[in-house]
Amino acid sequence: MRVLVLGAGVVGVTTAYYLSQLGCDVTVVDRESDVALGTSFANAGQLSYSFTDSLARPDFFAQLPGLLLGRDPGSRIRIDPRLIGWGLRFLTQCTSRRAARNTVDLLSIAMRSGELMTDFLQTVPIEFSHRAAGKLILLTDNNQLRAAQETAALKRANGCDTDVLTRAESISIEPALADINEEFVAAVYSKDDSVADALQFTSGLRDHLESSRQVTFRLNAEVRAIETVQGQFKHVALENETIEADAIIVCAGVQSVELLRPLGIRLPIYPVRGYSVTLPLADASPAASITALRRRIAIARLGEKIRIAGFADFVGNNTNADQERIRSLLQLARDIAPRAADYDAADWQPWAENRPMTPDGRPFVGQSAIKNLYLNTGHGMLGWTLAHACAADVAAAVAR
Ligand SMILES: Cc1cc2nc3c(=O)[nH]c(=O)nc-3n(C[C@H](O)[C@H](O)[C@H](O)COP(=O)(O)OP(=O)(O)OC[C@H]3O[C@@H](n4cnc5c(N)ncnc54)[C@H](O)[C@@H]3O)c2cc1C
């Protein structure tokens, strides 16, 4: 069976891997000159198998006025019609019941992804700075603490090993927290969460799949249209040619919306902008991954470097403020964690991209309304974490 995967980010390339395991003849198409040059390039590196908490939750209503008035340094909003439509759907998810359901649904996909990653590590010999680092999420007030305790209980009831620790217990697990300028009262600790470099993973997996002749990669190949005949996928149109296949899986991240709209498939995916900086290690770089919830930033050691990522800006595809936001992220990190990275190094790397966010945080995975056209897109803040389970699921659906 010939299967076309549209998009060579972490989601598309992982999908190609699971399809090839099932004996499919796979071609991956991407408009870029290499794999993982979109949202998968320099994300926070968290494999958050336990931290799947819904962004849409009841306390969002209390945060909303501050967000709209521009008083939350971790988030900016620029109202446009697309954001209004998406935002209204997001607000319907902000009930306790839906927040709990979305968190648990994502948790079960994330935990399966963790299991599949363990199998993958034993099967495919590639290096991508994978480390079972454990994750600490710093809680700065009693409201956060109460909510975290409830969520931890919910997760434990669903088979996830996560706990809420005191400040002193957290520092005994990660001594670098003693140097952090953040008044945290407690921390959520998930010892099974890991860190790894999504770019290294995607590039290494591409090399592995190409050299073992399991998958063909067509790069520098922009898909202009997905064509159907009598309600069934037929081929994709590039600039000067078409590529036929028996099935297609759209893994085009934020661009999936524009690619699918002409076919009548309207996905509620909004581009939520985020930023990262990658710096050399310093004398007190943490070993565990650390998230300062109130500030919306995460710090992770990936091999011999530190990745600091964060912010969630609802500004559409506007990139005008990127430089300013990256400078703010860097300054914030320097203020909070002055000894975590070598901030004065000349060779630091800035980055900005859009997360493909759905209102309920859950991705679209499986058959679409069009025969032989499948989706694996809309993974929002968790695409790297969820990649294995979503790829295995969509590959199994295609092979069936
Ligand atoms: C700041 C930040 C931090 C993050 N941190 C984490 C984290 O710690 N953990 C985590 O799990 N997730 C994290 N994420 C989210 C995660 O990075 C994404 O969910 C994930 O990368 C999405 O992968 P993807 O393959 O779907 O999309 P992409 O990587 O964007 O891949 C889509 C591909 O489709 C291609 N494409 C699009 N249109 C076309 C076309 N017309 N023709 C051909 N090719 C096309 C693009 O070129 C691109 O290569 C973070 C995101 C950001 C922005």
The ligand as an SDF file (V2000), in Angstrom:
LIG
                    3D

 53 58  0  0  0  0  0  0  0  0999 V2000
    8.0330   27.2500   22.1210 C   0  0  0  0  0  0  0  0  0  0  0  0
    7.4640   25.8480   21.9590 C   0  0  0  0  0  0  0  0  0  0  0  0
    7.7640   24.9030   22.9100 C   0  0  0  0  0  0  0  0  0  0  0  0
    7.2380   23.6170   22.8120 C   0  0  0  0  0  0  0  0  0  0  0  0
    7.5900   22.6740   23.7270 N   0  0  0  0  0  0  0  0  0  0  0  0
    7.1290   21.4080   23.6310 C   0  0  0  0  0  0  0  0  0  0  0  0
    7.5500   20.4180   24.5420 C   0  0  0  0  0  0  0  0  0  0  0  0
    8.3720   20.6710   25.4000 O   0  0  0  0  0  0  0  0  0  0  0  0
    7.0160   19.1900   24.4470 N   0  0  0  0  0  0  0  0  0  0  0  0
    6.0980   18.8810   23.4890 C   0  0  0  0  0  0  0  0  0  0  0  0
    5.6140   17.7560   23.4970 O   0  0  0  0  0  0  0  0  0  0  0  0
    5.7280   19.7810   22.5600 N   0  0  0  0  0  0  0  0  0  0  0  0
    6.2090   21.0450   22.6090 C   0  0  0  0  0  0  0  0  0  0  0  0
    5.8470   21.9890   21.6980 N   0  0  0  0  0  0  0  0  0  0  0  0
    4.8710   21.6170   20.6720 C   0  0  0  0  0  0  0  0  0  0  0  0
    5.4940   20.7840   19.5760 C   0  0  0  0  0  0  0  0  0  0  0  0
    6.7330   21.3540   19.1840 O   0  0  0  0  0  0  0  0  0  0  0  0
    4.5300   20.6940   18.3890 C   0  0  0  0  0  0  0  0  0  0  0  0
    3.2780   20.2150   18.8350 O   0  0  0  0  0  0  0  0  0  0  0  0
    5.0620   19.7600   17.3200 C   0  0  0  0  0  0  0  0  0  0  0  0
    6.3450   20.1660   16.9040 O   0  0  0  0  0  0  0  0  0  0  0  0
    4.1400   19.7110   16.1180 C   0  0  0  0  0  0  0  0  0  0  0  0
    4.7750   18.8560   15.1790 O   0  0  0  0  0  0  0  0  0  0  0  0
    4.2180   18.6990   13.7150 P   0  0  0  0  0  0  0  0  0  0  0  0
    5.0670   17.6940   13.0530 O   0  0  0  0  0  0  0  0  0  0  0  0
    2.7440   18.4820   13.7730 O   0  0  0  0  0  0  0  0  0  0  0  0
    4.3920   20.1440   13.0630 O   0  0  0  0  0  0  0  0  0  0  0  0
    5.6590   20.7790   12.3210 P   0  0  0  0  0  0  0  0  0  0  0  0
    6.9060   20.4460   13.0220 O   0  0  0  0  0  0  0  0  0  0  0  0
    5.3510   22.2230   12.1350 O   0  0  0  0  0  0  0  0  0  0  0  0
    5.6840   20.0270   10.9340 O   0  0  0  0  0  0  0  0  0  0  0  0
    4.7610   20.3160    9.8950 C   0  0  0  0  0  0  0  0  0  0  0  0
    5.5140   20.2030    8.5860 C   0  0  0  0  0  0  0  0  0  0  0  0
    4.5730   20.3460    7.5070 O   0  0  0  0  0  0  0  0  0  0  0  0
    5.2490   21.0080    6.4560 C   0  0  0  0  0  0  0  0  0  0  0  0
    4.2710   21.6110    5.5350 N   0  0  0  0  0  0  0  0  0  0  0  0
    3.2980   22.4830    5.8660 C   0  0  0  0  0  0  0  0  0  0  0  0
    2.6050   22.8310    4.7680 N   0  0  0  0  0  0  0  0  0  0  0  0
    3.1550   22.1700    3.7260 C   0  0  0  0  0  0  0  0  0  0  0  0
    2.8810   22.1310    2.3150 C   0  0  0  0  0  0  0  0  0  0  0  0
    1.8900   22.8550    1.7600 N   0  0  0  0  0  0  0  0  0  0  0  0
    3.6390   21.3240    1.5440 N   0  0  0  0  0  0  0  0  0  0  0  0
    4.6560   20.5930    2.0810 C   0  0  0  0  0  0  0  0  0  0  0  0
    4.9670   20.6010    3.4070 N   0  0  0  0  0  0  0  0  0  0  0  0
    4.2150   21.3810    4.2100 C   0  0  0  0  0  0  0  0  0  0  0  0
    6.0810   22.0540    7.1830 C   0  0  0  0  0  0  0  0  0  0  0  0
    7.1510   22.5040    6.3590 O   0  0  0  0  0  0  0  0  0  0  0  0
    6.5510   21.2990    8.4190 C   0  0  0  0  0  0  0  0  0  0  0  0
    7.8280   20.7100    8.2320 O   0  0  0  0  0  0  0  0  0  0  0  0
    6.3710   23.2800   21.7450 C   0  0  0  0  0  0  0  0  0  0  0  0
    6.1020   24.2370   20.7670 C   0  0  0  0  0  0  0  0  0  0  0  0
    6.6450   25.5150   20.8640 C   0  0  0  0  0  0  0  0  0  0  0  0
    6.3690   26.5360   19.8010 C   0  0  0  0  0  0  0  0  0  0  0  0
  1  2  1  0
  2  3  1  0
  2 52  2  0
  3  4  2  0
  4  5  1  0
  4 50  1  0
  5  6  2  0
  6  7  1  0
  6 13  1  0
  7  8  2  0
  7  9  1  0
  9 10  1  0
 10 11  2  0
 10 12  1  0
 12 13  2  0
 13 14  1  0
 14 15  1  0
 14 50  1  0
 15 16  1  0
 16 17  1  0
 16 18  1  0
 18 19  1  0
 18 20  1  0
 20 21  1  0
 20 22  1  0
 22 23  1  0
 23 24  1  0
 24 25  2  0
 24 26  1  0
 24 27  1  0
 27 28  1  0
 28 29  2  0
 28 30  1  0
 28 31  1  0
 31 32  1  0
 32 33  1  0
 33 34  1  0
 33 48  1  0
 34 35  1  0
 35 36  1  0
 35 46  1  0
 36 37  1  0
 36 45  1  0
 37 38  2  0
 38 39  1  0
 39 40  1  0
 39 45  2  0
 40 41  1  0
 40 42  2  0
 42 43  1  0
 43 44  2  0
 44 45  1  0
 46 47  1  0
 46 48  1  0
 48 49  1  0
 50 51  2  0
 51 52  1  0
 52 53  1  0
M  END
$$$$
